[in-house]
Amino acid sequence: MTQSPPTDRAPFHIRWLDVGDGHEIYVEEVGRLDGIPALFLHGGPGSGCRPGQRELFDPARFRAILFDQRGAGRSKSSNRLAANTTDHLVADIERIRTELGIARWLVVGGSWGATLALAYAERHRERVSGLVLRAVFLGTRAELDWAFVEAPRRLRPELYADFVGRLPADERANPLDAYWRRILDPDPAVHTKAAWAWHDAERVLSEVAPARNRLSDMAPDGSGLPATPFFEAHYFRRDCFLTPNELLDRASRLDGLPGVIVQGRYDLLCPPATSFALAQAWPDARIDMVEGAGHAMTEPGVMAAMSAAVDEIAAGDRGR
């Protein structure tokens, strides 16, 4: 009997893969085993993959692999930030690929997921059939200074006043380092307030029209401390474990690799200039600008643009 192609996006296989160093990473497969291989890389770092991200992949056509990076989401860790660097995550991706017997795959990611997708593709070009990126982040301190200091100071000054106002007066001249130091402080009396302020400010900055604009209007949601501030502090204070300008300087390694960059016109966290710089260094990439959209994948038009790009790149190379 011939089995009909799947029409739902529930995983057909779930596993926890032991990658060493006390880490077991959650890996799910969605769609069909004989489908076009595609990998989705979540953002953060530290956010974990979510069911809504499966919507990018037609289950009748794709074999989509989503996983929670070390220490994030449903992955299991004895110490979530130990042995957790970009090199480790790139090695984990290769471990997943070989474990699943995939020769080449389409790689999709946004924000930090785009950072990781670029790092992986530049090191394992022969294993990638194409890239679909959203809101390019190249992992540099200059980008972070813009996203969390210059952009809010110029465009959301009331939010920036709240953000720096949560710090002692003598730490406000260098708020990023102050926040990262406080978030990684082992004392809950120190890191709890800093983690929530960072999380809530980032959420406001990710949308064109957020429901709330001030940290003073926001309260913890009662679900426990958010994970991403701890991962972001761990990665950002170390330049994402990349050498200066590494991803842009190595973009020539992507020559001949088809790509689409989906970019929100009014993305404050990862502005269009970064995607433009990458496209200049990688002529095989095209920028699809989503007018009126901000940073989040849930901003109007972003998901549809990503889905169309996934279908387009996949149609040119099945990746198997």
C-alpha positions, 0 to 999 in steps of 0.5 A, a space after each residue: 500500500 502506498 502511504 499518503 504524504 504527511 499533512 501535519 507537522 508533528 515530529 515523526 521522530 524525536 531523540 536526545 543525542 549525546 554530544 559529550 561534555 555533559 550535554 544531550 541535545 533534543 532533535 526532532 524530525 518533521 515531514 517525511 523521511 524521504 523529503 528534502 533535508 532542511 535544518 532549522 537553527 533557532 535564535 537567542 542564543 538559548 531560546 530553543 526551537 518552537 512548534 510554530 517554526 515547523 510551519 516553514 516546511 511543507 511536511 509533504 515535501 521536506 524532512 525538516 530537522 529542528 533541535 535545541 542547542 546545548 543547554 537550551 529548551 528541552 536539551 539536557 545539560 549538567 551545566 548549560 553554559 559549560 562547553 558551550 561555544 560557537 565551535 561546539 554548536 557547529 560540531 553538534 550540527 555536523 554530528 546531527 547530520 552524520 547521525 541522520 545520514 544526510 549528505 547535504 541540507 538546506 540551512 535556515 536560521 534567523 538572528 542568532 540562528 543566522 549567525 550560526 548558519 553562516 558559521 556552519 556554512 563557511 566551515 562546511 560549505 560542501 554540506 550545505 545546499 542553500 541558505 535562508 537567513 532572517 535578520 542577519 547578525 554577524 556576532 560583532 560588538 559593534 552590532 550589539 552596541 547599536 542594538 542595545 545602546 544606540 538604537 534605543 537611545 535614538 529611537 526609543 529613548 524612554 525604553 533606554 532610560 528605563 534600561 540604564 536606570 535599572 543599573 547603579 549610577 556608576 555602571 551606566 556609562 557601559 551598560 552592556 558589560 554591566 548587564 552581562 556581568 550582573 546576569 552571570 553573577 551567581 547571586 539571584 538578588 543580582 541576576 534576577 532583576 538584570 535578566 528580566 530587564 534585558 529580556 523585556 528590553 529585547 522584546 520591546 526592540 524586536 517589534 515595530 509596535 510592541 504592546 508595551 514600550 516601558 520596562 516600568 509597565 512590564 512585570 515578570 510573567 511568572 513562568 520562571 527566569 527567562 533563559 536567553 539573557 544568560 546565554 546571550 551574556 555568555 556569548 556576547 561578552 566573548 564576541 560570540 566566540 568568533 574572531 573579529 569580523 570572521 563571518 564577513 571576512 570568510 563570506 567568499 567561502 559561500 561563493 556559488 551557494 544560493 541564498 535568500 536573506 529575509 530582512 525587516 525594514 525597521 528591524 532595530 536589533 539586526 538592521 538592514 545595513 548588516 544584511 546588505 553588507 553580507 550580500 555585498 560580500 556574497 553575491 549569490 545571496 538576495 535580500 527580500 525586504 519585508 516593508 513595515 516589519 521589525 525583528 521578530 519572526 512573528 512580525 507581519 510578512 516575515 514568516 511568509 517571506 521565509 516560507 517562500 524563500 525555503 520553497 524557492 531554494 529547495 526547488 533548485 537543489 534537493 540537497 540529498 
